[in-house]
Amino acid sequence: MGKAYLMIIVLLSVEGVFGAEADPPKTIESAEGDSVKLETCVTKIQEGDEVEWKFGPHVIATIKANNVLLYDTDDALFKDKLHLDDQTGDLTIRNTRTKHSGLYEVKIVNITHTEHKRFSVTLLDAIPKKVSVTEGESAVLKHDVADVEIYDMIMWMFEDGETSIAQINKKTSKTPSYDGIDEKFRDRLQLDQTGTLTITNTKSTDAGLYKLEVTGQNKAVKYRKFRVTVSESGLSTGVIVAICVGAAALILLVLGAGIWCRNRGKGVL
Ligand SMILES: *[C@@H]1O[C@H](CO)[C@@H](O)[C@H](O)[C@H]1NC(C)=O
């Protein structure tokens, strides 16, 4: 019994010593949409050196005999997003999404050494900004993307929709277009040149997640999110006052009529 425990402890310690990776992964945190550059820190790849990049178990890029080859996962996770520098072996992932978060590993093999480097990449989802309105009011979704004028395309989406509900494509026109798949927002959206979206005359069905995507040539895509809540109008103070005034008027009217009747009965009028 005691021996068995000792054995396990010894095995665990051995595992701990020899199973440990040389270096902990370098941690990289960035916002969804940004480009992420993973650096090998090699000054120059020599002819005959081999570089292999992996994302989890998948080989995604290699340099062999000075030839750069890019691969992808079965679900095309990295389609048009990878750039591998053939001089340094640095890997750049462009226009990232949260699903590109994970462990990246590079193996660099030269005539004398094999070197491993690991990168733990986290791409942060944009945190939704809260906008609360009462039914009937306008909801103004004002983003904080800097220099929005340098981007070509401003696009707003609702919930998990893949199509935009409002957009400006400056390459074709400065005029916004509203092309929601349903009639939900009919004539109630206003998109200005700065990308601020206003939903007028809000309804309870407008509540949900709105996503802004700003794109431009050779620029990282910017994402912003807004969580809109629409509370029922209920009875506003104005309505309550109006009802009270109405009720009071009615009472006065009834009383007045009573007095009038009584007085007429007495032959006063
Ligand atoms: C091989 O790589 C190691 C680092 O991994 C470096 O110090 C060494 O100079 C390289 N050798 C050649 C011949 O490039």
The ligand as an ORCA input file, in Angstrom:
! r2SCAN-3c Opt
* xyz 0 1
  C      20.095     27.311    -35.153
  O      19.151     27.833    -34.216
  C      19.691     28.270    -32.992
  C      18.539     28.733    -32.114
  O      17.531     27.821    -32.108
  C      20.688     29.385    -33.222
  O      21.254     29.774    -32.009
  C      21.743     28.907    -34.185
  O      22.586     29.987    -34.498
  C      21.121     28.370    -35.473
  N      22.159     27.785    -36.307
  C      22.269     28.054    -37.616
  C      23.378     27.342    -38.318
  O      21.526     28.817    -38.177
*
